[in-house]
């Protein structure tokens, strides 16, 4: 399993035995990790046939669904945590999926690459679209469809009445406390419905 | 990887049961026979058995061929065999012809011990639950306390669901492919038209046509033609047949002109030549009656509360008979109960019949699931 430091943050926020839904679960590695260390009842959602098969082969519960169509059929408030790890930028229906995550989950956990990371800014200043550890694709083949920053996401949460319970920002695995929108390459949020 | 192979020549076996079987319809079968086939070897722990349930027209002949009929290949031969997704190197696979069938198990063609005549239309109504009970008795006979998995497509998938509900301790995994938790009014409507085609055939004779030396072949043919339309998708029909004309142009006749007409007539004739009309009637009714949520006020999640198996649910994008939405109903009900469940929605153009094909993604899902399964 490739080490993903956002997994460690996410794991800290999950209590043992929780019901967890992982959107865009890929090969199921986060869920396997959470099952191992938190004994969660976990389900992944994945629409890529090959990744789906990888999950099935590894014994991870996985449901083939198109996230662009939301989470129709899943019950309100059923999951303790609904996670989307480094996938939000690859979905068109940003507001829709955030609303759905907070509909079916008590809390949502979202991580995404920060487009305003200083190296990305530097790339743009140099006239080129950024390519980095967290934005590894070229502009012409990226699966990402939404490019946004920590500041943008904060504003969206404010606009949509989403409560930010916690936000951690990282620069290649190291916690960033100051100027995260400039110094952090990835942010991980714990979100809830505003009371 | 070893090249997948056929299980080779197989021999059907028979099991006779003298303990009466009380049926859901209220009737009783005083005694009965089940014809079945097995592939692979039951391990010492008796933990590697997989039951394959058949749909409307299937049988116990799931894989392999008969030595004297090399062209009579099992209906799910692409799935079951050495090196195939349901690998007979690992699993002991059981196929059984359901009660009321016409491939050797006790059914309307069999003699009614009370009268000495063939049962015909007097054969009692059998349900999915009755089939599962009979299958469980066969499992007892074979020394199988618990199936590693029960798998089926369409009506076979419903039997897998019924297993998970009626014998939760006797099944590790339920695999329901192209299935539905209950039929819709539209599904029942198609079945009813098919039944009316048979029931109104002058050769039906109230179901006792055997004594008249005839079969209601016209009705059965129509029923099958209608069924076939629902098994295929608009796209697959368009691709296979389109508007192709046998003579290249309209000849203004009711004989076969469009290739789709030729196909449906061929399928209908082929089916009517070997399938029993009473079995067709009984089986479509078993489909119609299947509704595990009924006794829970229609609440499928409540019905699944007693299930303990792990589930794999598979649907096909172009299946309009049992559309993906029907499979998602099951997935949601299983999620509600926090069952382990995976769901694959296979992009395949062939409609309901996709479950019989070896589409790459579909078979990769099944192979992955079976490989992962502990025995």
HADDOCK unambig.tbl for C-alpha pairs under 7 A between the chains (distance, minus, plus):
assign (segid A and resid 49 and name CA) (segid B and resid 361 and name CA) 6.60 0.50 0.50
assign (segid A and resid 53 and name CA) (segid B and resid 364 and name CA) 6.58 0.50 0.50
assign (segid A and resid 53 and name CA) (segid B and resid 365 and name CA) 5.37 0.50 0.50
assign (segid A and resid 53 and name CA) (segid B and resid 368 and name CA) 6.36 0.50 0.50
assign (segid A and resid 56 and name CA) (segid B and resid 365 and name CA) 6.96 0.50 0.50
assign (segid A and resid 56 and name CA) (segid B and resid 368 and name CA) 5.89 0.50 0.50
assign (segid A and resid 56 and name CA) (segid B and resid 369 and name CA) 5.73 0.50 0.50
assign (segid A and resid 57 and name CA) (segid B and resid 368 and name CA) 4.44 0.50 0.50
assign (segid A and resid 57 and name CA) (segid B and resid 369 and name CA) 5.85 0.50 0.50
assign (segid A and resid 57 and name CA) (segid B and resid 371 and name CA) 6.88 0.50 0.50
assign (segid A and resid 57 and name CA) (segid B and resid 372 and name CA) 5.53 0.50 0.50
assign (segid A and resid 58 and name CA) (segid B and resid 372 and name CA) 6.64 0.50 0.50
assign (segid A and resid 59 and name CA) (segid B and resid 372 and name CA) 6.29 0.50 0.50
assign (segid A and resid 61 and name CA) (segid B and resid 340 and name CA) 6.14 0.50 0.50
assign (segid A and resid 61 and name CA) (segid B and resid 341 and name CA) 5.55 0.50 0.50
assign (segid A and resid 61 and name CA) (segid B and resid 342 and name CA) 4.92 0.50 0.50
assign (segid A and resid 62 and name CA) (segid B and resid 342 and name CA) 4.72 0.50 0.50
assign (segid A and resid 62 and name CA) (segid B and resid 343 and name CA) 6.34 0.50 0.50
assign (segid A and resid 63 and name CA) (segid B and resid 342 and name CA) 5.27 0.50 0.50
assign (segid A and resid 63 and name CA) (segid B and resid 343 and name CA) 4.50 0.50 0.50
assign (segid A and resid 63 and name CA) (segid B and resid 344 and name CA) 6.38 0.50 0.50
assign (segid A and resid 64 and name CA) (segid B and resid 343 and name CA) 5.72 0.50 0.50
assign (segid A and resid 64 and name CA) (segid B and resid 344 and name CA) 5.17 0.50 0.50
assign (segid A and resid 64 and name CA) (segid B and resid 345 and name CA) 6.03 0.50 0.50
assign (segid A and resid 73 and name CA) (segid B and resid 332 and name CA) 6.35 0.50 0.50
assign (segid A and resid 74 and name CA) (segid B and resid 332 and name CA) 6.37 0.50 0.50
